[in-house]
Each structure stands twice: as C-alpha cells, then as structure tokens.
C-alpha cells in the first residue's frame, strides 16, 4: 500500500503567498485610508488657521490705520503687509480693499513669484469699534507648511506600515518554516516506512505540541510494523517467492501492473516477446511501451480496459492481438483484486502466436491461390465439354480434335496442380525418403523424354551436356525426377519460341563432393529482388514479363526435396533479359547430413 501526502510543497507555497498578498493588500488599504484621513484633517486645520490669520491681519490693519489720513494709511498697510510676507513663507499675497470693494493696496505686484504659487484664497472683513465694515483683507496661502507636514506624515505612516508588514511576513515565514521542517521530517519517515524500513523513529524533542503527538503516533506505528515484519517476513518472503516462481515458470509472457498502470513484475518470456529488459520497464507505465519501430502497442487497449466497468471485465477478460517487434502477440488483460475485493491492478498474459498467424495466412493464401488456379482449368473443361456435348455433331473432325486437345492440356495442367499439392503435403512431412545410388544422367534423360511433347509445342530443343565423369549418387529417383521435371517445365514456360534449353551435369564447385545439375533458358530473366524469394512457398513472379499462372509450389518443392530430404543445395542465377539458370547439388555422402537434419528436428520439437 502506498502512502501519499495530501499536502504538498506547491499547495503550501501557494497558501503562504496568498496569505502574504492578502495581508499586503489589507495593510496598503489601511495605510491609504489612514493617510487620507490625516491629510484631510490637516488641510481642514490649515484652512481654519488661514481664517484666523486673515482675521488677525484685519484687526491689526484697522488698529494701525485708525484715524490716519489716506496716504499714510496706504504706507502703513504696505509696510505692514510686506513685513508679514517676509516673515511668513506660507502667505503668498495680501490685498486690502475699501468698503466698496476697491483695492487700496496689494502685494501681488511686488511679490509675483509668491502670488503665482497660491493654493488657497481667504478673506476677512475690517470692522471698527461699532462693528461697521470699513473694508476687507484678502490673503493667499501656498500651503507649503501643510504640504511639508502631509509629506512627513505620509512618509512616517509608510515606514510604520512597512515595518508592520515586514514583521508580519517574517513571523509567517518563520512559522511556516518550522511547520514545513516538521512535516518534512515526518514525510521522510513515511518514505522510509513505504520503502520497507520498518522501525524508523523520529526525534521530537523540539517539536510543537500537536506535531509532537503526531510524531509519537508515527513512532508507535513504525515500532509495531517492525515487530510485525520480524514475525511474518519469512512467511511473506516464501509466499512471494512462490508467486514469482509460478509466474517466472509460466510458458507464456506475464506482465503485472498496479492500479496506476506501472509495471511491477515481468517474467523472462515477456521480456523476450517484448524485446526489453525488466529493468527498463519496471516502474514505468505499460501504456508508454513502444516496440523497436516506435509503436505504442498497448496504449489504446489499456485505455479501453480502464473505460470498461470492472464487473464486466472481471467476468470476461479483454482479449486482443498486437503487432510488436515483427511478432503477432495475443494479449489477455485480467484485473487483480484483494481478498476484500479491492482493485489492485491487472495482469497481462502475452502469447506469441506469430507462427500460428503465419500458418493461418499461408492456409488462406494457399486456399485462395489453389481455388483461383483450379477455377481456370475447370471452367475451360466445363465450357469445352459442354460445347462438345451440346453441339459436337455440328463440328468437323479437326475442330473436335482441337477441342479435345485443349481439354487434354487443361487436364494435364489440373493433374500437375494436384500433384504439386500432394507432393507439398508429402514433402513437408518428416518422412525419410529411401535413397539408392543411381546414375543421375539416366534419370535426367528419362525425365527429358517425358517432356519432349511439351517442348515441341513451343519448338524448344534440349541441349544436354555432361562435364567429366559423374559418379553414382545416392538419391530417391522418383522425387529427383519430379525436381528435374519442375525445373525443365519452368524453363519451357518462360523460354521464347524456337529456342534451346541447356541442361548440364558436372561435379559441383558450389558444394564439396556433390553433383551439380543446372537448367538454363534464354527467357526474360528474374530480378535480384525476386531471386531472394523465388523458392518460398506460394511465391510467384507476376509482372509484364512473367504472367504464367501456377500454384507457386513448384520451386518450393524443389528446395524441400533437395535441401531437406537429400541434404543438398538449390540456387538460381539470372539477369533480366539474359535468361535464368536454376540448379541443385546432390551430395555423394548424404548420410551424415541426414542424421544432422533429423537431430535438429528432434531438438526443435
């Protein structure tokens, strides 16, 4: 059972960052609100200060100019207002007006720079002892003192709130570090337990109260698991070894995966089928496995398995075939459950059915090929026989003879096909042929005489050549006649009209102590790509040059007869437009080779 922490470092970091962001936003909002309120009160007090200042200047101005002539009043007001401006940097201008609103005197002309920086304008009435308004005084304030106080207040508040934020952040980080350190210690302990290190203990002297209880509970659990391990380790190991031994000895490939698709066990047969080492696939997802061609063989089927309800897949395991590493693999996926029916994972059984698939394909190709080839002569025979039967009296003797000749050719063709099929069945078996020493030249002449009629139809001549002395060769006469017949018949088929076919017998240079027979025609030849497969079963060369039909068994029967039953060798030499040479070698002493082949066959079985 795997232990997984629900609270990871990423989630914790996100939570810390979110807390700091929220606290920062709150502190900034409080700072802005507090500074705004302070500045609002500051400017309100400054306005009151301006009003008080205006009233004071109005009273002073009246007292200074009371009962004075007009000219002297102006001098006094000018002198007084200039002294006030020079002594107070906050006042930008002072203007005196009479009771009709006419300007008596203003400092704006003498102090233009200060007047341009005016932020606030205030006015106050000038009254006498009886309360009668004799004029007004207007003053301008540049708020330099208020701005300085506001700036100082703002900076002070910023420093205060920054310090508060810094202290708050440091406290959170320290607390988080302490908690994280404790959880990290606990996490390492859990990893040790999950890795099988039962008995692992955690130090908790400097751990906080609640975490300390958790550490104590962990240590208690670890101690109990260690005791349980010591009591049951031998029994568990024995059962595991039995389980693994059974899986490793199964003839089919077995791959065991957990509930997360990770491979936990692979037997040697599966390693061989998948062409991979267990160390390369253990603890990796089976869905990610790719064969030597880079194809993800199990991905789609694993997805289908996971989408299928367990109650269905439990009753009917999922079966499918995959192509991997040039093999056809039958795969069966079955779910695994515990005693309490908890889903644990699944088992994939791999069965290499490459040979069976090849056999099935060969059977299908054989049936299709033979059916196609038999259909032609049967159709021709039926057509000609039906015509003769229904309208024979209407044809002349020569026409009837021509019809019967075609029927005879098709019967011969049909007979040859049937013989090929029978010979194929016979030669593919493990029956040993009786071989007696014989004169290969005599067998050659006998076979050629039987094929003279076929050669005369295309006006083809046989040129037989014997090179040197040919000793007696042990062989099965009937089967060798069939081999020579197949090679010569093929040569006749592909040889042009009015040409010669050369048949040569000599001691072979290709195979030690053996006789070599070659059949050479002057046909269109065979390309290199086809020469590699020309002796395979059912293989036929069909193109613009080679269009003659057949079962595709003739040359394969030659190969099986010579190499399997006579321990010899077959070969072909050909160039396009220059003809072809087919040949075989018969060993003079085939007994040892026969025994070796028989021993090899028994070993394979």
Phi and psi in degrees as a GROMACS rama.xvg file:
@    title "Ramachandran Plot"
@    xaxis  label "Phi"
@    yaxis  label "Psi"
@TYPE xy
-91.9305  142.478  UNK-2
-104.073  128.118  UNK-3
-128.773  125.67  UNK-4
-70.3202  135.756  UNK-5
-85.4238  -15.9661  UNK-6
-117.783  102.875  UNK-7
-99.4923  171.947  UNK-8
-61.9363  -35.1441  UNK-9
-64.8057  -46.2557  UNK-10
-63.136  -40.1269  UNK-11
-64.9805  -44.3521  UNK-12
-61.2803  -41.6168  UNK-13
-62.6359  -40.7031  UNK-14
-65.0151  -42.4885  UNK-15
-63.1563  -46.4582  UNK-16
-62.7169  -40.5971  UNK-17
-63.1599  -42.222  UNK-18
-62.9879  -41.9574  UNK-19
-66.0442  -40.7248  UNK-20
-62.5591  -44.4723  UNK-21
-63.0556  -45.1141  UNK-22
-64.3757  -39.204  UNK-23
-62.5003  -45.7373  UNK-24
-61.2883  -43.0184  UNK-25
-63.4431  -44.1105  UNK-26
-64.6778  -42.7563  UNK-27
-63.0871  -42.1448  UNK-28
-63.3419  -43.5048  UNK-29
-64.5075  -41.077  UNK-30
-61.5613  -47.7576  UNK-31
-61.154  -42.8142  UNK-32
-63.6606  -45.5184  UNK-33
-65.7243  -45.1371  UNK-34
-63.946  -39.046  UNK-35
-61.1454  -45.1721  UNK-36
-64.5311  -42.4385  UNK-37
-63.1097  -44.4602  UNK-38
-65.6158  -36.591  UNK-39
-61.3188  -46.3208  UNK-40
-66.0214  -36.5156  UNK-41
-62.5892  -48.3129  UNK-42
-69.831  -29.6109  UNK-43
-66.0041  -42.6652  UNK-44
-66.5319  -35.1272  UNK-45
-66.3386  -38.3403  UNK-46
-64.146  -41.3556  UNK-47
-62.8605  -39.8547  UNK-48
-60.3637  -40.5249  UNK-49
-63.5654  -42.7423  UNK-50
-61.6773  -44.8156  UNK-51
-64.1172  -39.1535  UNK-52
-64.9476  -41.1906  UNK-53
-63.2537  -44.5236  UNK-54
-63.4391  -38.9424  UNK-55
-64.0011  -45.2633  UNK-56
-64.4506  -36.6716  UNK-57
-63.6132  -43.8349  UNK-58
-65.217  -46.1491  UNK-59
-61.0736  -40.3735  UNK-60
-64.6045  -40.9488  UNK-61
-65.4539  -44.7395  UNK-62
-63.8496  -37.4457  UNK-63
-73.1568  -30.2021  UNK-64
-107.7  8.11665  UNK-65
-66.3363  132.808  UNK-66
60.5519  25.4771  UNK-67
-105.015  148.836  UNK-68
-64.2852  164.06  UNK-69
-63.1036  -43.2867  UNK-70
-63.9391  -41.0555  UNK-71
-69.8456  -33.2914  UNK-72
-59.6779  -44.0971  UNK-73
-63.9725  -42.2313  UNK-74
-61.3386  -43.8167  UNK-75
-63.8317  -45.54  UNK-76
-63.252  -38.9747  UNK-77
-64.1781  -46.711  UNK-78
-64.0619  -41.7398  UNK-79
-67.7562  -44.1997  UNK-80
-68.8815  -36.0756  UNK-81
-65.2248  -42.3159  UNK-82
-63.0268  -37.3239  UNK-83
-66.3585  -43.8664  UNK-84
-63.9364  -39.3207  UNK-85
-70.6145  -27.5627  UNK-86
-92.8016  -13.2158  UNK-87
-131.722  112.399  UNK-88
-75.5254  -14.971  UNK-89
-79.4727  -24.2732  UNK-90
-87.9702  125.564  UNK-91
-97.7232  -29.5555  UNK-92
-159.965  159.397  UNK-93
-134.152  130.355  UNK-94
-128.567  130.535  UNK-95
-107.14  134.946  UNK-96
-129.308  151.397  UNK-97
-81.5892  -174.623  UNK-98
-70.0495  -12.0201  UNK-99
-99.2548  2.33973  UNK-100
91.0009  5.34928  UNK-101
-81.904  138.917  UNK-102
-73.9611  125.077  UNK-103
-87.1867  -46.4865  UNK-104
-159.053  145.825  UNK-105
-143.71  142.193  UNK-106
-86.7256  0.900843  UNK-107
-61.1909  -35.3587  UNK-108
-71.4495  -36.2807  UNK-109
-83.6609  -26.6927  UNK-110
-125.244  64.4843  UNK-111
-65.0829  -40.5176  UNK-112
-60.7638  -43.6457  UNK-113
-69.1492  -36.7394  UNK-114
-64.6385  -33.7689  UNK-115
-68.9096  -21.6183  UNK-116
-93.618  16.9502  UNK-117
-66.4083  132.27  UNK-118
-108.977  -30.7535  UNK-119
-138.338  135.258  UNK-120
-110.27  131.916  UNK-121
-131.86  151.318  UNK-122
-135.666  152.509  UNK-123
-142.776  140.302  UNK-124
-76.1732  147.982  UNK-125
-102.668  116.576  UNK-126
-119.337  154.301  UNK-127
-93.1557  -167.883  UNK-128
-65.6686  -26.3455  UNK-129
-89.5113  0.688603  UNK-130
87.3827  9.05605  UNK-131
-83.5032  136.16  UNK-132
-79.5736  120.447  UNK-133
-103.522  -6.51123  UNK-134
166.204  -171.495  UNK-135
-138.464  155.275  UNK-136
-121.183  129.786  UNK-137
-111.758  133.942  UNK-138
-125.177  149.622  UNK-139
-113.639  136.088  UNK-140
-115.306  134.62  UNK-141
-94.8337  1.26874  UNK-142
56.9533  28.1265  UNK-143
-66.474  -38.0074  UNK-144
-68.9818  -41.9246  UNK-145
-65.2531  -39.9931  UNK-146
-64.1626  -41.243  UNK-147
-64.2504  -43.1636  UNK-148
-64.6228  -40.7951  UNK-149
-63.9082  -42.1052  UNK-150
-64.9332  -43.4986  UNK-151
-62.0691  -42.6059  UNK-152
-63.0395  -43.068  UNK-153
-63.1401  -45.9718  UNK-154
-63.0514  -41.718  UNK-155
-63.1994  -44.2725  UNK-156
-64.4326  -39.6112  UNK-157
-61.5762  -44.4679  UNK-158
-63.562  -42.2947  UNK-159
-63.4425  -49.3511  UNK-160
-68.5764  -33.1464  UNK-161
-63.3645  -43.2306  UNK-162
-62.9841  -40.7092  UNK-163
-62.3551  -44.2352  UNK-164
-63.3873  -42.2785  UNK-165
-63.2796  -45.5365  UNK-166
-61.9702  -44.3367  UNK-167
-61.0628  -44.0501  UNK-168
-64.9549  -44.4641  UNK-169
-60.826  -41.982  UNK-170
-61.7799  -45.172  UNK-171
-62.1658  -45.6024  UNK-172
-64.7078  -41.5178  UNK-173
-63.1235  -44.2764  UNK-174
-63.4958  -41.8142  UNK-175
-64.5241  -42.585  UNK-176
-59.9352  -43.6847  UNK-177
-63.6327  -44.9393  UNK-178
-65.4508  -42.901  UNK-179
-63.1924  -40.9143  UNK-180
-60.8677  -41.0078  UNK-181
-68.7124  -41.8072  UNK-182
-66.3768  -34.4479  UNK-183
-64.5021  -41.0375  UNK-184
-61.8675  -43.3725  UNK-185
-64.8077  -39.8368  UNK-186
-62.1153  -42.8993  UNK-187
-62.7114  -37.5247  UNK-188
-65.2929  -41.679  UNK-189
-63.7858  -41.2933  UNK-190
-62.2052  -38.8069  UNK-191
-63.8388  -41.8878  UNK-192
-65.0871  -45.3495  UNK-193
-64.8967  -24.8148  UNK-194
-84.4136  4.2795  UNK-195
93.5025  4.54951  UNK-196
-87.9388  69.5809  UNK-197
-68.1016  145.465  UNK-198
97.6684  -0.412495  UNK-199
-65.0314  129.448  UNK-200
-116.823  147.293  UNK-201
-109.567  134.819  UNK-202
-76.0601  133.697  UNK-203
-136.29  33.7889  UNK-204
-70.0115  -40.1099  UNK-205
-105.1  23.1347  UNK-206
-95.0796  146.097  UNK-207
-66.8902  166.632  UNK-208
-52.7247  -58.8029  UNK-209
-67.2188  -40.1714  UNK-210
-66.4407  -33.7765  UNK-211
-61.8153  -40.2997  UNK-212
-64.3575  -38.5027  UNK-213
-65.2476  -40.5777  UNK-214
-63.2878  -40.8408  UNK-215
-63.4547  -42.4403  UNK-216
-63.6839  -39.2191  UNK-217
-63.919  -46.2539  UNK-218
-61.3282  -38.9377  UNK-219
-64.1051  -43.7415  UNK-220
-62.9304  -43.5869  UNK-221
-62.4014  -40.6213  UNK-222
-64.8752  -41.6215  UNK-223
-66.0677  -40.4067  UNK-224
-63.8687  -37.3661  UNK-225
-63.5433  -42.6079  UNK-226
-63.7937  -44.2236  UNK-227
-62.8309  -38.6728  UNK-228
-63.4341  -45.0342  UNK-229
-62.943  -34.3013  UNK-230
-76.6231  -30.3473  UNK-231
-116.451  -0.339271  UNK-232
-60.5451  -40.9646  UNK-233
-66.2201  -42.2791  UNK-234
-67.2935  -42.8791  UNK-235
-64.7077  -41.4191  UNK-236
-62.8858  -41.4565  UNK-237
-62.4093  -45.6856  UNK-238
-65.6152  -39.5704  UNK-239
-64.4067  -43.2944  UNK-240
-62.8044  -38.6516  UNK-241
-61.7589  -46.3634  UNK-242
-60.5575  -47.0651  UNK-243
-67.4647  -37.1666  UNK-244
-63.0743  -41.2269  UNK-245
-62.5146  -47.0601  UNK-246
-64.6089  -39.779  UNK-247
-69.8525  -24.9742  UNK-248
-93.4451  -6.19436  UNK-249
-65.4454  139.356  UNK-250
-69.2658  -22.4489  UNK-251
-98.9447  162.346  UNK-252
-73.2669  141.757  UNK-253
-133.248  128.61  UNK-254
-124.346  121.332  UNK-255
-103.921  126.772  UNK-256
-122.202  147.875  UNK-257
-83.7191  -174.352  UNK-258
-68.7432  -13.9738  UNK-259
-103.26  18.2459  UNK-260
72.9945  6.60972  UNK-261
-82.8244  136.563  UNK-262
-75.095  129.725  UNK-263
-114.355  -17.8576  UNK-264
-156.507  137.43  UNK-265
-137.958  128.843  UNK-266
-87.8058  164.517  UNK-267
-57.9521  -34.9071  UNK-268
-63.6324  -41.8117  UNK-269
-65.3846  -37.7036  UNK-270
-59.9023  -43.0371  UNK-271
-66.6006  -43.2979  UNK-272
-65.1186  -41.9317  UNK-273
-86.4414  -5.45003  UNK-274
54.1351  50.8809  UNK-275
-150.467  150.525  UNK-276
-86.2854  150.162  UNK-277
-60.307  -35.5  UNK-278
-64.6913  -23.2494  UNK-279
-84.9147  -17.8942  UNK-280
-115.935  -21.5592  UNK-281
-60.7466  138.393  UNK-282
67.2643  17.6002  UNK-283
-117.932  158.169  UNK-284
-73.3903  130.78  UNK-285
-64.0719  -26.6735  UNK-286
-66.5363  -20.9436  UNK-287
-91.7523  -0.688473  UNK-288
-66.1924  133.443  UNK-289
-126.92  145.804  UNK-290
-82.5212  -170.997  UNK-291
-66.6852  -15.8023  UNK-292
-97.9855  4.36248  UNK-293
81.8305  18.5405  UNK-294
-92.495  130.982  UNK-295
-78.9957  95.5998  UNK-296
-71.7506  -34.883  UNK-297
-107.113  -3.37072  UNK-298
-57.112  -53.4226  UNK-299
-65.3531  -40.4862  UNK-300
-68.8365  -37.6351  UNK-301
-64.1425  -40.8669  UNK-302
-63.1623  -40.797  UNK-303
-64.6235  -40.8984  UNK-304
-61.4324  -42.7603  UNK-305
-71.9369  -25.9424  UNK-306
-81.2867  -18.363  UNK-307
-82.5459  131.184  UNK-308
-56.436  142.061  UNK-309
-61.5048  -35.1926  UNK-310
-65.3818  -26.8915  UNK-311
-81.6602  -47.718  UNK-312
-67.5211  -25.4718  UNK-313
-68.4016  -38.6234  UNK-314
-78.7054  -34.0877  UNK-315
-135.197  94.0932  UNK-316
-56.9703  151.33  UNK-317
-77.9578  125.957  UNK-318
-118.179  139.039  UNK-319
-161.675  160.697  UNK-320
-109.737  139.574  UNK-321
-128.412  149.515  UNK-322
-101.056  116.622  UNK-323
-142.427  132.305  UNK-324
53.6613  41.6843  UNK-325
62.0758  28.3933  UNK-326
-126.609  155.005  UNK-327
-103.282  119.018  UNK-328
-118.198  121.004  UNK-329
-83.1564  126.04  UNK-330
-121.026  138.803  UNK-331
-128.296  120.807  UNK-332
-105.26  124.34  UNK-333
-126.813  136.323  UNK-334
-73.8668  155.537  UNK-335
-113.586  140.769  UNK-336
-132.523  153.42  UNK-337
-82.7062  179.331  UNK-338
-60.7205  -31.9715  UNK-339
-87.8672  11.4985  UNK-340
66.1589  30.932  UNK-341
-84.049  136.918  UNK-342
-70.6233  125.073  UNK-343
-108.809  -24.3138  UNK-344
152.424  -147.853  UNK-345
-154.677  161.483  UNK-346
-117.095  134.059  UNK-347
-110.833  118.244  UNK-348
-96.0484  126.524  UNK-349
-110.791  125.485  UNK-350
-122.807  120.102  UNK-351
-78.1031  107.836  UNK-352
-113.574  28.8951  UNK-353
-58.9953  -46.591  UNK-354
-64.8166  -42.4196  UNK-355
-61.7517  -40.6075  UNK-356
-64.9558  -40.0966  UNK-357
-64.5419  -41.5868  UNK-358
-62.7209  -44.4502  UNK-359
-60.4235  -41.5556  UNK-360
-65.8799  -41.4809  UNK-361
-62.8144  -40.9775  UNK-362
-61.4196  -46.3795  UNK-363
-62.4979  -45.5322  UNK-364
-62.5171  -41.1278  UNK-365
-63.0319  -48.5193  UNK-366
-63.1748  -43.2577  UNK-367
-63.8408  -44.2331  UNK-368
-65.429  -49.4843  UNK-369
-64.6319  -41.678  UNK-370
-59.6601  -42.7039  UNK-371
-65.1467  -43.2872  UNK-372
-71.3831  -35.0489  UNK-373
-73.1626  -29.693  UNK-374
-62.0344  -37.2431  UNK-375
-64.9404  -55.057  UNK-376
-64.7292  -36.592  UNK-377
-64.1431  -41.3552  UNK-378
-64.0196  -43.4024  UNK-379
-63.1306  -46.4926  UNK-380
-59.3  -46.1759  UNK-381
-62.2356  -43.2458  UNK-382
-63.6354  -47.7971  UNK-383
-69.2559  -43.1633  UNK-384
-63.8759  -41.7925  UNK-385
-63.7189  -38.8416  UNK-386
-65.1902  -45.3062  UNK-387
-63.2696  -40.5003  UNK-388
-66.1289  -39.8659  UNK-389
-86.1208  -35.5961  UNK-390
-128.681  19.9187  UNK-391
-56.7758  -37.6028  UNK-392
-67.3747  -20.7197  UNK-393
-84.2704  -16.5275  UNK-394
-90.4846  149.928  UNK-395
-75.7592  168.16  UNK-396
-59.9872  -43.4097  UNK-397
-63.443  -38.6329  UNK-398
-68.2222  -41.4698  UNK-399
-63.2265  -39.5113  UNK-400
-63.7047  -40.131  UNK-401
-62.8505  -42.4475  UNK-402
-61.5754  -46.1119  UNK-403
-65.1771  -34.2099  UNK-404
-63.963  -43.1169  UNK-405
-62.7279  -42.799  UNK-406
-60.6993  -42.0975  UNK-407
-63.1829  -42.9434  UNK-408
-60.9211  -42.6377  UNK-409
-68.1046  -34.224  UNK-410
-66.8986  -40.7031  UNK-411
-62.2997  -43.9918  UNK-412
-60.9575  -44.1263  UNK-413
-63.9406  -40.0641  UNK-414
-63.774  -42.2702  UNK-415
-62.8121  -40.3024  UNK-416
-63.7724  -43.8572  UNK-417
-63.4393  -40.5569  UNK-418
-63.267  -40.3589  UNK-419
-58.6255  -44.7217  UNK-420
-65.1723  -43.3246  UNK-421
-66.0166  -42.072  UNK-422
-64.6702  -39.0347  UNK-423
-58.8174  -47.3653  UNK-424
-62.3057  -40.4189  UNK-425
-71.439  -45.3125  UNK-426
-71.7995  -30.346  UNK-427
-72.3924  -16.8694  UNK-428
-74.2266  171.662  UNK-429
-94.8948  17.5795  UNK-430
-66.6178  132.962  UNK-431
-88.3271  133.372  UNK-432
-88.932  138.618  UNK-433
-70.9329  129.335  UNK-434
-120.327  131.312  UNK-435
-126.35  146.732  UNK-436
-60.2033  131.567  UNK-437
-148.535  168.077  UNK-438
-89.5941  108.024  UNK-439
-64.0784  -28.6731  UNK-440
-67.2428  -37.6408  UNK-441
-65.7936  -43.9667  UNK-442
-61.687  -38.0245  UNK-443
-63.867  -46.5125  UNK-444
-64.9004  -39.855  UNK-445
-62.1853  -44.2343  UNK-446
-66.091  -41.4014  UNK-447
-66.8955  -35.7385  UNK-448
-64.1031  -33.2914  UNK-449
-72.0581  -20.3323  UNK-450
-102.376  6.4574  UNK-451
-62.1654  -42.2729  UNK-452
-59.3739  -44.6593  UNK-453
-62.3525  -39.0915  UNK-454
-69.7803  -36.5621  UNK-455
-65.696  -28.5016  UNK-456
-61.357  -30.3338  UNK-457
-106.676  7.07896  UNK-458
57.2611  46.5669  UNK-459
-104.714  135.464  UNK-460
-102.829  151.345  UNK-461
-101.923  129.724  UNK-462
-116.928  106.107  UNK-463
-98.447  132.699  UNK-464
-131.567  132.952  UNK-465
-115.909  120.863  UNK-466
-105.93  108.835  UNK-467
75.4926  -172.378  UNK-468
-82.0765  134.492  UNK-469
-111.547  113.113  UNK-470
-72.9741  171.487  UNK-471
-66.8832  141.119  UNK-472
-121.793  132.637  UNK-473
-75.952  118.756  UNK-474
-157.242  165.197  UNK-475
-90.8335  112.622  UNK-476
-60.174  -44.4595  UNK-477
-62.4263  -45.4919  UNK-478
-70.8954  -34.0715  UNK-479
-70.5182  -37.0911  UNK-480
-57.396  -40.5806  UNK-481
-64.4463  -40.0884  UNK-482
-62.0278  -50.1566  UNK-483
-62.6146  -40.9968  UNK-484
-60.7727  -43.1646  UNK-485
-63.1646  -44.3584  UNK-486
-67.4252  -43.6868  UNK-487
-69.8252  -40.1765  UNK-488
-60.7613  -42.4294  UNK-489
-60.8924  -42.6045  UNK-490
-62.0628  -40.78  UNK-491
-63.1346  -41.8078  UNK-492
-59.0271  -42.2408  UNK-493
-99.6517  -6.83091  UNK-494
-75.0571  143.71  UNK-495
-71.7903  162.535  UNK-496
-59.388  145.033  UNK-497
60.0713  39.6006  UNK-498
-118.646  178.535  UNK-499
-118.751  148.765  UNK-500
-115.295  123.435  UNK-501
-96.1739  126.072  UNK-502
-117.673  121.793  UNK-503
-124.015  141.941  UNK-504
-123.777  132.896  UNK-505
-162.124  171.048  UNK-506
-74.0705  133.153  UNK-507
-79.2809  144.192  UNK-508
-99.3128  -14.1084  UNK-509
-81.2  -27.145  UNK-510
-141.393  127.128  UNK-511
-62.7899  141.663  UNK-512
49.5689  56.0312  UNK-513
-147.862  158.538  UNK-514
-98.5879  137.176  UNK-515
-113.644  129.897  UNK-516
-117.048  128.353  UNK-517
-125.81  146.671  UNK-518
-125.679  117.644  UNK-519
-118.817  129.67  UNK-520
-118.222  171.098  UNK-521
-112.114  33.6129  UNK-522
-74.6291  -160.073  UNK-523
-80.8333  -7.9149  UNK-524
80.6115  175.835  UNK-525
-129.326  135.227  UNK-526
-71.5693  160.814  UNK-527
-58.1678  -40.6282  UNK-528
-62.9806  -34.8975  UNK-529
-80.6867  -26.4238  UNK-530
-63.1076  -30.3347  UNK-531
-68.6071  -25.1346  UNK-532
-116.573  4.03179  UNK-533
-62.0777  -26.0134  UNK-534
-94.8831  1.82238  UNK-535
-72.3031  151.931  UNK-536
-66.6523  140.721  UNK-537
66.4484  4.20595  UNK-538
-84.7825  129.769  UNK-539
-134.829  144.899  UNK-540
-93.0805  113.836  UNK-541
-129.187  112.488  UNK-542
-153.416  -158.997  UNK-543
-64.0816  -25.004  UNK-544
-92.3764  -46.2373  UNK-545
-104.819  103.444  UNK-546
-124.367  6.6069  UNK-547
-75.8521  132.353  UNK-548
-81.1351  162.438  UNK-549
177.824  177.044  UNK-550
-82.5157  -16.909  UNK-551
79.3768  16.7288  UNK-552
-107.221  -19.7348  UNK-553
-54.6279  -55.8523  UNK-554
-70.2702  -30.8518  UNK-555
-64.9913  -39.1472  UNK-556
-64.4587  -36.1849  UNK-557
-60.6301  -47.182  UNK-558
-62.2936  -46.5056  UNK-559
-64.263  -43.6145  UNK-560
-61.4554  -46.4975  UNK-561
-75.1034  -49.9456  UNK-562
-83.7407  -38.3894  UNK-563
-84.2511  -42.2748  UNK-564
-100.887  -11.6513  UNK-565
-127.077  4.78894  UNK-566
57.4058  28.317  UNK-567
-99.4197  -151.905  UNK-568
-149.4  137.87  UNK-569
-111.579  156.195  UNK-570
-157.092  163.19  UNK-571
-140.33  139.306  UNK-572
-131.435  123.622  UNK-573
-157.297  151.315  UNK-574
-136.187  144.056  UNK-575
-60.1614  134.845  UNK-576
68.5319  9.74615  UNK-577
-127.307  11.271  UNK-578
88.011  -179.887  UNK-579
-138.889  150.327  UNK-580
-125.89  115.493  UNK-581
-105.399  139.173  UNK-582
-152.899  170.859  UNK-583
-149.11  156.297  UNK-584
-117.491  133.228  UNK-585
-112.507  119.646  UNK-586
-70.5191  147.053  UNK-587
-75.7516  -23.3262  UNK-588
-130.521  76.3477  UNK-589
-84.387  0.441577  UNK-590
-63.1551  -50.3048  UNK-591
-60.9508  -39.9286  UNK-592
-65.1317  -39.4994  UNK-593
-60.6619  -44.2915  UNK-594
-64.7161  -39.6205  UNK-595
-63.133  -41.3546  UNK-596
-65.1584  -40.7269  UNK-597
-65.7713  -42.3674  UNK-598
-63.5773  -41.3802  UNK-599
-61.0001  -42.1141  UNK-600
-62.6712  -44.0439  UNK-601
-65.1597  -38.2844  UNK-602
-62.8618  -43.0501  UNK-603
-63.6917  -37.9882  UNK-604
